[in-house]
Amino acid sequence: MELAASYNIKGIFQPARITSGGIRIFRTSEGFGYLASDILLILTGIAGALSLMFIVIAGIKFVTSGGDPKKLASATSTLTYAIIGLAVTILAFVILRIVQFFLRSAVPIT
């Protein structure tokens, strides 16, 4: 490291800082706004993944229904609710980002 420090020419070369860090999922030390933002982003991601999973399940129900009207109705309702859930999740994510944009000083957009 001494060799790199000896070549520290201002504006041209800056030696890399070696840090021992870790993975921080929640930025709790930076305030409640950051923590709430992180939790809401994780929850919207989980909700979106679940909605997509139910869309796939509805597709499997359609394929395996074999023309049975009850199974088709079940698949249709599953698909309908999954799409509604995905739309609500996307809307919640957009609203969260808009609120973060207007409260930029309190909660950053990450």
C-alpha positions as CSV (number, residue, x, y, z in Angstrom):
1,M,0.0,0.0,0.0
2,E,3.0,2.3,0.5
3,L,3.8,2.1,-3.2
4,A,0.3,3.2,-4.2
5,A,0.4,6.0,-1.6
6,S,3.7,7.3,-3.0
7,Y,2.1,7.7,-6.4
8,N,-0.8,9.8,-5.1
9,I,-0.7,12.6,-7.6
10,K,-3.5,14.9,-6.9
11,G,-6.2,14.8,-9.7
12,I,-4.5,12.1,-11.6
13,F,-4.3,9.0,-9.4
14,Q,-6.1,8.2,-6.2
15,P,-5.4,4.8,-4.6
16,A,-8.4,2.6,-4.1
17,R,-9.7,2.4,-0.6
18,I,-10.0,-1.0,0.8
19,T,-12.9,-1.4,3.1
20,S,-14.2,-4.3,5.0
21,G,-17.9,-4.1,4.6
22,G,-20.9,-6.3,4.3
23,I,-24.2,-6.5,2.7
24,R,-26.7,-4.1,4.2
25,I,-30.3,-4.8,3.3
26,F,-31.8,-2.1,5.5
27,R,-30.2,1.3,5.9
28,T,-31.3,1.6,9.6
29,S,-28.4,3.9,10.6
30,E,-29.5,6.5,8.1
31,G,-33.0,7.1,9.6
32,F,-36.5,5.8,9.7
33,G,-37.3,7.2,6.2
34,Y,-34.7,4.9,4.6
35,L,-35.9,1.9,6.6
36,A,-39.5,2.5,5.6
37,S,-38.5,3.0,2.0
38,D,-36.5,-0.2,2.0
39,I,-39.3,-2.3,3.6
40,L,-41.9,-0.9,1.2
41,L,-39.7,-1.7,-1.8
42,I,-39.1,-5.2,-0.7
43,L,-42.8,-5.8,0.0
44,T,-43.8,-4.5,-3.5
45,G,-41.2,-6.7,-5.0
46,I,-42.6,-9.7,-3.2
47,A,-46.1,-8.8,-4.1
48,G,-45.1,-8.4,-7.8
49,A,-43.4,-11.8,-7.8
50,L,-46.5,-13.5,-6.2
51,S,-48.7,-11.9,-8.8
52,L,-46.6,-13.2,-11.6
53,M,-46.5,-16.6,-10.0
54,F,-50.4,-16.7,-9.9
55,I,-50.5,-15.7,-13.5
56,V,-48.4,-18.7,-14.3
57,I,-50.7,-20.9,-12.1
58,A,-53.7,-19.6,-14.0
59,G,-52.1,-20.5,-17.3
60,I,-51.4,-24.0,-16.0
61,K,-55.1,-24.2,-14.9
62,F,-56.2,-23.2,-18.4
63,V,-54.0,-25.8,-20.0
64,T,-55.1,-28.6,-17.7
65,S,-58.8,-27.7,-17.6
66,G,-59.6,-30.0,-20.5
67,G,-62.7,-27.9,-21.4
68,D,-64.4,-28.4,-18.0
69,P,-66.5,-25.2,-17.4
70,K,-65.8,-25.2,-13.7
71,K,-62.0,-25.4,-14.1
72,L,-62.1,-22.8,-16.8
73,A,-64.1,-20.5,-14.5
74,S,-61.5,-21.1,-11.7
75,A,-58.6,-20.4,-14.1
76,T,-60.3,-17.2,-15.3
77,S,-60.9,-15.9,-11.8
78,T,-57.3,-16.7,-10.8
79,L,-56.0,-14.9,-13.8
80,T,-58.3,-11.9,-13.2
81,Y,-57.2,-11.6,-9.6
82,A,-53.6,-12.1,-10.4
83,I,-53.7,-9.3,-13.0
84,I,-55.5,-7.0,-10.6
85,G,-52.9,-7.8,-7.9
86,L,-50.1,-7.0,-10.4
87,A,-51.7,-3.7,-11.4
88,V,-52.1,-2.7,-7.7
89,T,-48.5,-3.7,-7.1
90,I,-47.3,-1.6,-10.0
91,L,-49.5,1.3,-8.9
92,A,-48.2,1.1,-5.3
93,F,-44.6,1.1,-6.6
94,V,-45.2,4.1,-8.8
95,I,-46.9,6.0,-5.9
96,L,-44.0,5.1,-3.6
97,R,-41.5,6.5,-6.2
98,I,-43.6,9.7,-6.6
99,V,-43.7,10.3,-2.9
100,Q,-40.0,9.7,-2.7
101,F,-39.4,12.2,-5.5
102,F,-41.3,14.9,-3.7
103,L,-39.8,14.1,-0.3
104,R,-36.3,13.8,-1.8
105,S,-34.6,15.5,1.1
106,A,-36.1,13.0,3.6
107,V,-36.2,9.7,1.6
108,P,-33.8,9.2,-1.3
109,I,-34.7,7.5,-4.6
110,T,-32.5,4.4,-4.8
